[in-house]
């Protein structure tokens, strides 16, 4: 398996202003594998230390922040003779020892010759619970499940991937059926590394679904294990309700559908917990088409998505036959899976900040809107080859929008001020625009 984030790690390694790096991401998205793979390929030595249930590390970082003493302790713990510049130091589940997080500041200020990468599945929770954090003294890298592009590479479909990246429209159109076949498979398997690896080895979709269900169960166990007991029921309610809310024609999240009479303030902490864990994405509404978009957010109107399209299918009990043998799934779920897929690809392949737009009357809605360069770009998601997009037309007329995107199962096509990008190519949005 290959993760494109390796390229970001290589840039970090060679940066003249390198800081200790923190990899953020939900549990089981491959953070540990990525760190070890990077260390094995690009360093002479790799010193791996796991802080989970590690009392020795708790004691090592509890006394002081003398870097030489800490390095000596890390050498003993890892069994590796750590040397500057040729050794990658990996501090896994670092949030379990908050003072180790604080120590990253001293490595940056006093011993920047050491290359340090850390990660933690619940890092966002630890930070918001008041852990002393080295603001400005660390770099960040966000890791998500595999994108569709990475899925193609994992399947050794490098030629198909190259066409997408190069935007070779004529060749892509010739093989559109092949891309659609791969896309439907990706929507079922998703991008969680364990599920992808098993599919590559055995092509067993029944077992892939069992893996996804186990992952979902593990996340729910994390709720009880790590969240404050008084908000665990609300976390579970929000989490389990997301597929239902996405299946609505209007996918705006409504607390009243979680529990009758529910109020936003009752669920604010639970919502923040799920976001901080990296398990869900929150996309706020904007009520205008001005730059910058984030200045026009309506924080009371938003949509929620899961971290992975395959997990959404598993939570929704979408069977492989329905998904792979036709477009019924897109009709049945009114495009919710396609919309979830697009959200994930834009999060996995770009750094774009995403919102959605709806008219004041609520009659028209644009699935996503983002800012690329100086322009705001509305993105209408269509789950089939039907290219009618009334809301997009309304938006264009209202704001005289010059750059507009419709993404669907249809081939690439540019007409007037609307560009149709195939769903399987949406990860390359920035280059295409």
SULCOR-V70603 format. One record per residue. RES is the residue in one small letter. PSI is psi in whole degrees, -180 to 180 (999 if undefined). Layout:
# SULCOR-V70603
res=(RES RES)
psi=(PSI PSI)
This chain:
# SULCOR-V70603
res=(x x x x x x x x x x x x x x x x x x x x x x x x x x x x x x x x x x x x x x x x x x x x x x x x x x x x x x x x x x x x x x x x x x x x x x x x x x x x x x x x x x x x x x x x x x x x x x x x x x x x x x x x x x x x x x x x x x x x x x x x x x x x x x x x x x x x x x x x x x x x x x x x x x x x x x x x x x x x x x x x x x x x x x x x x x x x x x x x x x x x x x x x x x x x x x x x x x x x x x x x x x x x x x x x x x x x x x x x x x x x x x x x x x x x x x x x x x x x x x x x x x x x x x x x x x x x x x x x x x x x x x x x x x x x x x x x x x x x x x x x x x x x x x x x x x x x x x x x x x x x x x x x x x x x x x x x x x x x x x x x x x x x x x x x x x x x x x x x x x x x x x x x x x x x x x x x x x x x x x x x x x x x x x x x x x x x x x x x x x x x x x x x x x x x x x x x x x x x x x x x x x x x x x x x x x x x x x x x x x x x x x x x x x x x x x x x x)
psi=(146 133 131 -21 -16 -37 -38 -37 -36 -40 -41 -45 -39 4 139 -18 45 134 161 138 135 123 122 147 159 163 140 21 -2 23 -48 -44 -44 -45 -45 -39 -43 -44 -42 -35 -29 8 154 -37 156 121 108 127 127 125 -5 120 44 94 -28 -42 -33 -44 -40 -40 2 -16 -63 -176 39 112 -42 -42 -41 -43 -42 -42 -39 -34 -46 -45 -41 -20 18 135 93 126 144 146 -32 3 130 123 121 120 99 147 46 -22 -16 -19 88 -34 -22 -36 -46 -34 -22 -31 -44 -31 -41 -43 -36 -15 56 -4 -16 138 113 127 134 162 159 129 -32 31 -41 -36 -46 -41 -43 -11 11 10 135 119 136 71 130 -4 3 157 159 149 126 128 131 176 167 138 172 -37 -43 -33 -45 -43 -40 -30 7 28 56 -34 -42 -41 -43 -39 -41 -45 -38 -9 46 85 -47 -46 -38 -43 -37 -39 26 -38 -37 -42 -42 -40 -46 -38 -45 -38 -42 -40 -30 -50 -38 -163 9 126 -40 -43 -42 -46 -43 -41 -43 -43 -41 -13 32 100 -27 -44 -33 -44 -37 -40 -45 -42 -39 -39 -43 -39 -39 -39 -42 -34 -35 -34 -51 -33 -37 -24 152 134 -30 -17 -4 -46 -38 -36 -47 -42 -47 -49 -50 -17 -12 -47 -39 -44 -38 -24 -12 154 -42 110 10 134 131 117 -31 -20 -17 -47 135 128 5 144 154 -43 -24 -24 3 -46 -42 -42 -45 -38 -47 -38 -46 -29 -11 15 -23 159 139 124 113 154 146 148 13 173 40 165 135 147 -38 -12 -7 28 143 100 -12 -7 121 166 149 138 156 169 -13 136 -34 -38 -34 -44 -39 -43 -31 -2 42 119 158 -35 -44 -41 -41 -20 6 -172 12 -38 -37 -33 -46 -41 14 36 4 -36 -40 -42 -42 -43 -48 -44 -47 -43 -41 -33 -36 -30 -11 170 20 143 127 141 178 160 141 151 161 -30 -16 3 -39 141 135 127 -46 152 138 165 122 113 -127 0 141 137 109 144 113 126 123 134 -7 -155 0 117 7 126 83 -40 -38 -41 -42 -44 -46 -42 -39 -42 -1 44 132 -30 112 143 135 130 132 -174 -5 164 165 135 135 120 125 -119 21 128 122 118 127 144 -38 -6 3 -22 -18 25 -49 -47 -39 -44 999)
